[in-house]
Amino acid sequence: MANPLLAPLMGFLGRLSYPRLFLITAGLFALDLVIPDFIPFIDELLLGLGTLLLANWKNRKQPATIEPPAPQR
């Protein structure tokens, strides 16, 4: 069951692009290392962000390839 406090935040963060999501995750992780338990539920938030990072990393959009036109006869 999703935490009702973190569900809306995870929904918003799920729409971010991979680089922005990575920067937010790295920043929160560094903040949590320097000041433990500064933000309530930061451990759960970091687990969710890690899951989103892995999901976005696997589903990155492939660059569109343009096929050359077929030779005409």
C-alpha positions in Angstrom: 0.0 0.0 0.0 1.4 3.4 -1.0 2.1 5.9 1.7 -0.6 8.6 1.3 1.9 11.4 2.0 4.4 10.3 -0.6 2.1 9.0 -3.4 1.4 12.5 -5.0 5.1 13.4 -4.8 6.1 10.1 -6.4 3.5 10.7 -9.2 5.1 14.1 -9.9 8.6 12.8 -9.8 7.7 9.9 -12.1 7.0 12.4 -14.9 10.5 13.9 -14.7 13.2 13.2 -17.3 16.1 10.9 -16.3 18.8 13.6 -15.7 16.6 15.7 -13.5 15.4 12.7 -11.6 19.0 11.5 -11.1 20.0 15.0 -9.8 17.1 15.1 -7.3 17.9 11.6 -6.1 21.6 12.3 -5.7 21.0 15.6 -3.9 18.5 14.0 -1.4 20.9 11.1 -0.8 23.8 13.5 -0.1 21.6 15.6 2.2 20.5 12.4 4.0 24.1 11.4 4.5 25.1 14.8 5.9 22.0 15.4 8.1 20.3 12.1 9.0 16.5 12.2 9.2 16.4 15.9 8.2 13.3 15.2 6.1 10.6 12.8 7.4 10.2 9.7 5.2 13.3 10.5 3.2 14.3 6.8 3.3 11.0 5.8 1.7 11.3 8.7 -0.8 14.8 7.6 -1.8 13.7 4.0 -2.3 10.9 5.2 -4.6 13.2 7.5 -6.5 15.7 4.7 -7.0 12.9 2.6 -8.4 11.9 5.4 -10.7 15.5 5.8 -11.8 15.8 2.2 -12.7 12.5 2.2 -14.5 13.4 5.3 -16.5 16.9 4.0 -17.3 15.5 0.8 -18.8 12.7 2.6 -20.8 14.8 5.4 -22.3 13.5 6.6 -25.6 15.6 5.3 -28.5 16.6 7.9 -31.1 14.5 7.8 -34.1 16.2 6.3 -37.1 15.5 7.5 -40.6 15.4 4.8 -43.2 16.6 5.8 -46.7 13.9 5.8 -49.3 13.6 2.7 -51.4 15.0 3.0 -54.9 12.3 3.7 -57.5 12.1 1.9 -60.8 
